[in-house]
Amino acid sequence: MKQLLKNPATNAIGLSLFTAFYSLIFIVTAGHVEFVNLLYYSRSDGKSSFWTGWSYFLASGYHAYIAYVLIALSILVVLMLLTRRHPYDEYHTDVLIKCLAVATILTLAAIAIFYLLVLSEPNGIVEKFTLFIVIHWVTVVLADLVYVLICRWR
C-alpha cells in the first residue's frame, strides 16, 4: 500500500474521481425539480431552524457552488500533485497516511452524528445525507490540500 501511495499520481487520480462523482451529482441536482421535491424541511411549517435553512439552500440549488469551490480546490491539489517530478519518500508517505487517517476519523465521526440525527428524526433524510456528503467531501479535499502544502515546504 505504501508503494502505491508514494506515487503522487495515485493521490491525484483518487481525488479526481472522488470530486468528479460528487460534483456531477451536486451540479445535476441543483435546482432539479425531483430533487427539490425530495426535500422535507423546505415544505415544513416554516419554523426557522438549521435544517429549514439548509433545505432552502439546497432547494435554491446553491449546493452547486459548493461543488464549484471543491472542484477548484481539487484542481489546485491535483496540479500540485502532478507537478511533483519524483515519488514521495517515506516521510511524505507517512504524512499522507496521517492526513488520510484524520479524514477517516472525521468521516467516521460524521457518520455517527448522521446516524444519531436520522434516529432522532428520520424526516429530512435527503438534507441530512447531503450535509454528511458535504462534510465528507470537504474533509477529504482539505486533508489532501494540507498534505500537498506540507510536502511542498519540506
C-alpha positions as CSV (number, residue, x, y, z in Angstrom):
1,M,0.0,0.0,0.0
2,K,2.8,2.4,0.8
3,Q,4.4,1.8,-2.6
4,L,1.1,2.8,-4.2
5,L,0.8,6.0,-2.1
6,K,4.4,7.1,-2.9
7,N,3.3,8.0,-6.4
8,P,1.6,11.4,-6.5
9,A,-0.5,10.4,-9.5
10,T,-2.3,7.8,-7.3
11,N,-3.4,10.5,-5.0
12,A,-4.4,12.8,-7.9
13,I,-6.4,10.1,-9.6
14,G,-8.2,9.2,-6.4
15,L,-9.1,12.8,-5.6
16,S,-10.1,13.5,-9.2
17,L,-12.5,10.5,-9.3
18,F,-14.0,11.4,-5.9
19,T,-14.5,15.0,-6.9
20,A,-15.9,14.1,-10.4
21,F,-18.5,11.8,-8.8
22,Y,-19.8,14.2,-6.2
23,S,-19.6,17.3,-8.3
24,L,-21.6,15.7,-11.0
25,I,-24.3,14.8,-8.5
26,F,-24.3,18.2,-6.9
27,I,-24.4,20.1,-10.2
28,V,-27.0,17.9,-11.8
29,T,-29.3,18.0,-8.8
30,A,-29.0,21.8,-8.3
31,G,-32.4,23.2,-9.0
32,H,-33.7,19.9,-10.3
33,V,-37.5,19.6,-9.6
34,E,-37.3,16.0,-8.5
35,F,-34.5,16.8,-6.0
36,V,-36.4,19.8,-4.7
37,N,-39.5,17.6,-4.2
38,L,-37.5,15.2,-2.1
39,L,-36.6,17.9,0.4
40,Y,-38.6,17.7,3.6
41,Y,-37.8,20.9,5.6
42,S,-38.4,23.3,2.7
43,R,-42.0,22.1,2.8
44,S,-42.3,22.2,6.6
45,D,-44.4,24.6,8.7
46,G,-42.0,27.4,8.4
47,K,-40.2,27.1,11.7
48,S,-36.8,28.6,11.5
49,S,-34.1,26.1,12.2
50,F,-30.8,25.0,10.8
51,W,-32.5,22.2,8.8
52,T,-35.0,24.6,7.3
53,G,-32.2,27.0,6.2
54,W,-30.2,24.1,4.8
55,S,-33.2,22.8,3.0
56,Y,-33.9,26.1,1.4
57,F,-30.2,26.4,0.4
58,L,-30.5,23.0,-1.3
59,A,-33.8,23.9,-2.9
60,S,-32.3,27.0,-4.4
61,G,-29.6,24.9,-6.0
62,Y,-26.8,26.7,-4.1
63,H,-25.0,23.4,-3.4
64,A,-23.7,23.6,-6.9
65,Y,-21.5,26.5,-5.6
66,I,-20.1,24.1,-3.0
67,A,-19.2,21.8,-5.9
68,Y,-17.5,24.5,-7.9
69,V,-15.4,25.6,-4.9
70,L,-14.4,22.0,-4.2
71,I,-13.7,21.4,-7.9
72,A,-11.4,24.4,-7.9
73,L,-9.6,23.2,-4.7
74,S,-9.3,19.7,-6.2
75,I,-7.8,21.1,-9.4
76,L,-5.3,23.0,-7.3
77,V,-4.4,19.9,-5.3
78,V,-4.1,17.7,-8.4
79,L,-1.9,20.3,-10.2
80,M,0.4,20.5,-7.2
81,L,0.5,16.7,-7.0
82,L,1.2,16.2,-10.7
83,T,3.9,18.9,-10.9
84,R,6.0,16.9,-8.5
85,R,8.7,15.2,-10.5
86,H,9.6,12.3,-8.3
87,P,7.8,9.9,-6.0
88,Y,7.3,10.7,-2.4
89,D,9.7,9.4,0.2
90,E,8.9,7.5,3.4
91,Y,8.4,10.8,5.3
92,H,5.9,12.1,2.8
93,T,4.0,8.8,2.6
94,D,3.7,8.8,6.4
95,V,2.3,12.4,6.3
96,L,-0.2,11.3,3.6
97,I,-1.3,8.3,5.8
98,K,-1.7,10.7,8.8
99,C,-3.8,13.1,6.7
100,L,-5.9,10.3,5.4
101,A,-6.3,9.0,8.9
102,V,-7.6,12.4,10.1
103,A,-10.0,12.5,7.2
104,T,-11.2,9.0,8.0
105,I,-11.7,9.8,11.7
106,L,-13.6,13.0,10.9
107,T,-15.7,11.0,8.4
108,L,-16.4,8.3,11.0
109,A,-17.5,11.0,13.5
110,A,-19.8,12.5,10.8
111,I,-21.3,9.0,10.2
112,A,-22.0,8.6,13.9
113,I,-23.6,12.1,14.1
114,F,-25.6,11.4,10.9
115,Y,-26.8,8.1,12.4
116,L,-28.0,9.9,15.5
117,L,-29.7,12.6,13.5
118,V,-31.6,10.1,11.5
119,L,-32.5,8.1,14.6
120,S,-33.8,11.2,16.4
121,E,-35.8,12.4,13.4
122,P,-35.9,10.3,10.2
123,N,-37.6,13.1,8.3
124,G,-35.4,15.2,6.1
125,I,-33.0,12.3,5.2
126,V,-32.0,14.0,1.9
127,E,-31.0,17.2,3.7
128,K,-29.1,15.2,6.3
129,F,-27.3,12.9,3.9
130,T,-26.4,15.8,1.7
131,L,-24.8,17.6,4.6
132,F,-22.9,14.4,5.5
133,I,-21.6,14.2,2.0
134,V,-20.5,17.9,2.0
135,I,-18.7,17.3,5.3
136,H,-17.1,14.2,4.0
137,W,-16.0,15.7,0.7
138,V,-14.7,18.9,2.3
139,T,-12.7,16.8,4.8
140,V,-11.1,14.7,2.1
141,V,-10.2,17.7,-0.2
142,L,-8.8,19.8,2.7
143,A,-6.8,16.9,4.1
144,D,-5.3,16.4,0.6
145,L,-4.6,20.1,0.4
146,V,-2.9,20.2,3.8
147,Y,-0.8,17.2,2.7
148,V,0.3,18.8,-0.5
149,L,1.2,22.1,1.3
150,I,3.1,20.3,4.0
151,C,5.1,18.3,1.4
152,R,5.8,21.4,-0.6
153,W,7.5,23.0,2.3
154,R,9.6,20.0,3.4
